[in-house]
């Protein structure tokens, strides 16, 4: 079975258990913390995925990092993952948990790329567009800055992309000029 499928099953299990125990927000916060720490500390990724490092040592690392700050349900989950020698999928479980959490809470994640940081007014406008496109009540915007766009924006919602960047418009114009140039020679 693929790691993604296994991670999805583990995420579903911890999601259901955290809902049953009334600890969803705490577990969600713990997984966000794990993901953030893994993104800022490459060594944590390496340790969790290294087959040479034993499960006991991996669990000790997790306990050292999280024992005082995570919900007991999350720590128990880490221990179960460790007993099953599945630490290498822990970050995949965290990502899948986030997806399931967003689905459960009716949150639409969208990515907006601009050439500058968004202010509150633009943030609200993008959120309204995403709500309209997705039909979801709540929106989480992931903001990225890319000066290569020259101007405008790119908005990604699920598998849909709205590209209103100047660089995209210039590429389209160039393609149109090239096409017209060759057609006029024929």
TAKAGI-V271442 format. One record per helix or strand of 2 or more residues. SS is the DSSP state (2 for helix, 1 for strand). FROM is the first residue (numbers start at 0). TO is the last residue. If there is no record, write none. Layout:
ss	from	to
SS	FROM	TO
SS	FROM	TO
This chain:
ss	from	to
2	2	19
2	23	39
2	41	48
2	54	65
2	71	82
2	86	103
1	106	113
2	119	133
1	137	144
2	146	148
1	152	156
1	159	162
2	165	184
